[in-house]
Amino acid sequence: MTSILLPKLGSHHASLAETLQVLERRRVLKLLGAAGLAATLPGSAFACTLIPSETAGPYPGDGTNGPNVLTQSGIVRSDIRSSFGSAGTTMATGTLMSITLQLVSTSTSCAPIAGAAVYLWHCNASGGYSLYSQGVTGQNYLRGVQVSDANGEVTFTTIFPGCYSGRWPHIHFEIYRSIDQATSGANAVRTSQLAIPESVCRTVYAQTSLYPGSTNNLNGVTLANDNVFRDDQAVHQLATVTGDTTNGYVGYLEVGVGLSAETIFKDGFETA
């Protein structure tokens, strides 16, 4: 008989709510049985943990600090490598990367959350941010919005981000209740960041002509001293990344959100 891996409490200090959530997940998994797991649950290790809330940083482009790319026609797109609209069509250079975020409900047994909007952005291969950094203020590439599908997933085609001084390689994202809220410039209901594994970064950054300075910058930072990920060394934010520099990389991160999957337009998000 095939065994089922059941989730465990991450700490003996877990709260009552966390304990009840894990017990409920164990009950649901037993009911589902091994045969139905692959089709009904996320592809990660069944973490279903609320994604930490993080700063959007100084270059969000969401109207909270200067320009607002979210209200521009064309921001809803899956391929974010090029600029769009009045910014032209300049393509950001770098190693190809596909990023998938899967939104799951931490209050509904890890059910996928469909119909939410995700705004994703990151720096270019040189560590600069479009709209803000010197030389690329007229560009809006490496920014885009997608709506989560029936599996709670959004996928972006992009490039592998560079590493700039003082920060671990990362990707920013904001979650909105709907596409209308995202593109109207409304405040996000959850903001976080995705961390990229060191081994993959070092392989990509060895391409010094594409990623000048990234290896040296990476040598000066760790997950333990990064000003965003140092709290828990990105245990719930470290993406799974596979691939190579020739064919590109594929990244995946499960994103737990405190929202009932059945009532996305009625319930609010957790703020803790």
C-alpha positions as CSV (number, residue, x, y, z in Angstrom):
1,M,0.0,0.0,0.0
2,T,1.3,3.4,-0.9
3,S,2.0,5.6,2.1
4,I,0.9,9.3,2.4
5,L,3.3,11.9,3.6
6,L,1.5,14.0,6.2
7,P,2.4,17.5,7.1
8,K,4.1,18.1,10.4
9,L,4.2,21.1,12.7
10,G,7.3,23.2,12.0
11,S,7.8,24.1,15.7
12,H,6.7,22.9,19.1
13,H,5.8,26.6,19.7
14,A,3.1,26.5,17.0
15,S,-0.1,28.3,17.9
16,L,-3.5,26.6,18.4
17,A,-4.6,27.9,15.0
18,E,-1.6,26.4,13.3
19,T,-2.1,23.1,15.1
20,L,-5.7,22.9,14.1
21,Q,-4.8,23.7,10.5
22,V,-2.2,20.9,10.3
23,L,-4.6,18.4,11.9
24,E,-7.3,19.4,9.3
25,R,-4.8,18.9,6.5
26,R,-3.9,15.4,7.8
27,R,-7.6,14.5,7.9
28,V,-8.1,15.8,4.3
29,L,-5.1,13.9,3.0
30,K,-6.2,10.7,4.6
31,L,-9.6,11.1,2.9
32,L,-8.1,11.9,-0.5
33,G,-5.8,8.9,-0.5
34,A,-2.6,8.5,-2.3
35,A,-4.2,8.2,-5.8
36,G,-5.7,11.7,-5.7
37,L,-2.8,13.6,-4.3
38,A,-1.0,14.5,-7.5
39,A,-4.1,16.0,-9.0
40,T,-5.4,17.9,-6.1
41,L,-2.5,19.3,-4.1
42,P,0.3,21.8,-4.9
43,G,3.6,20.5,-6.3
44,S,5.7,21.5,-3.3
45,A,6.1,19.7,0.0
46,F,2.6,20.6,1.2
47,A,3.9,23.6,3.2
48,C,0.7,25.6,2.8
49,T,2.3,28.3,5.0
50,L,1.3,32.0,5.0
51,I,3.9,33.7,2.8
52,P,5.8,36.3,4.9
53,S,4.9,39.9,4.3
54,E,7.9,41.9,3.0
55,T,8.7,45.3,1.8
56,A,8.1,46.2,-1.8
57,G,11.5,48.0,-1.8
58,P,12.3,51.4,-3.3
59,Y,11.4,50.4,-6.9
60,P,7.9,48.9,-6.9
61,G,6.4,50.9,-9.8
62,D,3.0,50.4,-8.2
63,G,2.4,54.1,-7.4
64,T,3.5,53.9,-3.8
65,N,6.9,55.3,-4.7
66,G,6.8,57.3,-7.9
67,P,5.7,55.8,-11.2
68,N,2.7,53.5,-11.5
69,V,3.1,50.9,-14.3
70,L,0.0,49.1,-13.2
71,T,-2.4,51.6,-14.7
72,Q,-0.6,51.4,-18.1
73,S,-2.3,49.5,-20.9
74,G,-0.3,46.3,-21.7
75,I,0.8,45.5,-18.1
76,V,-1.3,42.3,-18.1
77,R,1.0,39.9,-19.9
78,S,2.9,36.6,-19.3
79,D,6.2,37.5,-21.1
80,I,7.7,40.5,-19.2
81,R,11.1,40.6,-20.9
82,S,10.4,43.6,-23.1
83,S,9.2,47.1,-22.4
84,F,5.7,48.0,-23.7
85,G,3.4,50.9,-24.5
86,S,5.0,54.3,-24.7
87,A,8.3,52.9,-23.3
88,G,8.9,51.0,-26.6
89,T,9.9,47.4,-27.1
90,T,13.5,47.2,-25.7
91,M,14.2,43.6,-24.5
92,A,16.0,43.0,-21.3
93,T,19.0,40.8,-21.9
94,G,19.9,37.8,-19.7
95,T,19.4,34.0,-19.3
96,L,15.9,32.9,-20.0
97,M,13.8,32.0,-16.9
98,S,10.2,31.0,-16.3
99,I,8.6,31.7,-12.9
100,T,5.4,30.0,-11.6
101,L,3.8,31.1,-8.4
102,Q,1.0,28.9,-7.1
103,L,-1.5,30.6,-4.7
104,V,-3.0,28.3,-2.2
105,S,-5.4,29.0,0.7
106,T,-4.0,28.6,4.2
107,S,-7.6,28.6,5.5
108,T,-9.1,26.1,3.0
109,S,-6.9,23.1,3.3
110,C,-4.4,24.4,0.7
111,A,-7.0,24.7,-2.0
112,P,-5.8,26.7,-5.1
113,I,-6.9,30.3,-5.3
114,A,-8.2,31.1,-8.8
115,G,-9.0,34.6,-10.0
116,A,-6.5,36.6,-7.9
117,A,-4.0,38.9,-9.6
118,V,-0.2,38.9,-9.2
119,Y,2.1,41.7,-10.0
120,L,5.7,40.5,-10.4
121,W,8.9,42.6,-11.0
122,H,12.6,42.3,-10.5
123,C,15.9,43.9,-11.6
124,N,17.7,43.3,-14.8
125,A,21.0,41.4,-15.3
126,S,23.0,44.4,-14.2
127,G,21.0,44.9,-11.1
128,G,19.0,47.9,-12.3
129,Y,15.2,48.4,-12.1
130,S,13.2,49.8,-15.0
131,L,11.5,53.1,-14.3
132,Y,14.1,54.0,-11.6
133,S,17.7,53.0,-12.2
134,Q,20.1,55.2,-14.2
135,G,20.0,54.3,-17.9
136,V,16.6,52.5,-17.7
137,T,14.3,55.1,-16.3
138,G,12.5,55.2,-19.7
139,Q,12.0,51.4,-19.7
140,N,9.2,49.4,-18.0
141,Y,10.5,45.9,-18.8
142,L,10.6,43.0,-16.2
143,R,7.2,44.0,-14.8
144,G,3.8,42.3,-15.4
145,V,0.5,41.1,-14.1
146,Q,-1.2,37.7,-14.4
147,V,-4.4,36.2,-13.1
148,S,-4.2,32.9,-11.3
149,D,-5.8,30.0,-13.1
150,A,-7.9,27.1,-11.8
151,N,-4.7,25.6,-10.2
152,G,-4.0,28.9,-8.5
153,E,-1.0,29.4,-10.8
154,V,0.5,32.4,-12.6
155,T,3.5,31.9,-14.9
156,F,5.9,34.7,-16.1
157,T,8.5,34.4,-18.9
158,T,11.4,36.6,-17.9
159,I,15.2,36.6,-17.4
160,F,17.3,35.5,-14.5
161,P,17.7,38.6,-12.2
162,G,21.2,39.9,-11.4
163,C,22.6,40.3,-7.9
164,Y,23.2,43.9,-6.8
165,S,25.2,45.0,-3.7
166,G,23.6,44.3,-0.4
167,R,20.7,42.1,-1.5
168,W,20.3,38.3,-2.0
169,P,19.0,37.5,-5.6
170,H,15.3,37.9,-5.4
171,I,12.0,38.6,-7.2
172,H,9.2,40.9,-5.9
173,F,5.5,40.2,-6.1
174,E,2.3,41.6,-4.9
175,I,-1.1,39.9,-4.7
176,Y,-4.4,41.6,-5.4
177,R,-7.9,40.4,-5.0
178,S,-8.7,40.8,-8.7
179,I,-7.3,42.0,-12.0
180,D,-9.5,45.2,-11.7
181,Q,-7.9,46.1,-8.4
182,A,-4.4,45.4,-9.7
183,T,-4.7,47.5,-12.8
184,S,-6.6,50.4,-11.0
185,G,-3.6,51.1,-8.8
186,A,-5.3,49.9,-5.6
187,N,-3.2,48.9,-2.7
188,A,-1.9,45.3,-2.7
189,V,-3.3,42.9,-0.1
190,R,0.0,41.0,0.2
191,T,3.5,41.9,-0.7
192,S,6.4,39.4,-0.6
193,Q,9.6,38.3,-2.2
194,L,11.0,35.1,-3.7
195,A,14.6,34.0,-3.1
196,I,16.7,32.1,-5.6
197,P,19.0,29.2,-4.6
198,E,22.7,30.0,-4.4
199,S,24.0,27.2,-6.5
200,V,21.9,28.2,-9.5
201,C,22.8,31.9,-9.0
202,R,26.5,31.0,-9.1
203,T,26.1,29.0,-12.3
204,V,24.2,31.9,-14.1
205,Y,26.5,34.6,-12.7
206,A,29.6,32.8,-14.1
207,Q,28.4,34.3,-17.4
208,T,30.2,37.5,-16.5
209,S,29.5,39.2,-19.8
210,L,25.8,38.9,-19.2
211,Y,25.9,39.4,-15.4
212,P,28.8,41.8,-14.7
213,G,29.5,42.2,-11.0
214,S,26.8,39.7,-9.8
215,T,29.3,37.1,-8.5
216,N,31.2,39.7,-6.5
217,N,27.9,41.0,-5.1
218,L,26.7,37.5,-4.2
219,N,30.0,36.9,-2.3
220,G,29.1,39.8,0.0
221,V,25.7,38.6,1.1
222,T,24.1,35.5,2.6
223,L,20.5,34.6,3.4
224,A,21.4,34.9,7.0
225,N,22.4,38.6,6.7
226,D,20.1,39.7,3.9
227,N,17.9,42.5,5.3
228,V,14.7,40.8,4.0
229,F,15.4,37.1,4.3
230,R,17.5,37.0,7.5
231,D,14.5,36.4,9.8
232,D,14.2,32.7,8.8
233,Q,16.6,32.5,5.8
234,A,13.7,32.4,3.3
235,V,12.5,29.0,4.5
236,H,9.1,29.7,2.9
237,Q,10.3,31.9,0.1
238,L,13.1,29.9,-1.5
239,A,12.0,28.8,-4.9
240,T,12.7,25.5,-6.5
241,V,14.7,26.2,-9.7
242,T,15.9,23.8,-12.3
243,G,17.5,24.1,-15.8
244,D,20.7,25.3,-17.3
245,T,22.1,28.4,-19.0
246,T,21.6,27.0,-22.5
247,N,17.9,26.1,-22.3
248,G,16.9,28.5,-19.5
249,Y,15.6,27.9,-16.0
250,V,12.2,27.1,-14.5
251,G,11.3,28.3,-11.0
252,Y,8.4,27.4,-8.8
253,L,7.1,28.7,-5.4
254,E,4.0,27.8,-3.5
255,V,2.5,31.0,-2.0
256,G,0.2,30.5,1.0
257,V,-2.4,33.2,1.3
258,G,-4.9,33.6,4.2
259,L,-7.9,33.6,2.1
260,S,-10.8,31.2,1.6
261,A,-10.5,29.7,-1.9
262,E,-14.3,29.6,-2.2
263,T,-15.0,33.2,-1.2
264,I,-12.2,35.2,-2.8
265,F,-14.4,38.2,-3.5
266,K,-15.9,38.2,0.0
267,D,-13.2,37.4,2.6
268,G,-10.2,39.5,3.4
269,F,-6.5,38.5,3.6
270,E,-4.7,37.8,6.8
271,T,-2.4,40.6,7.8
272,A,-0.1,38.8,10.3
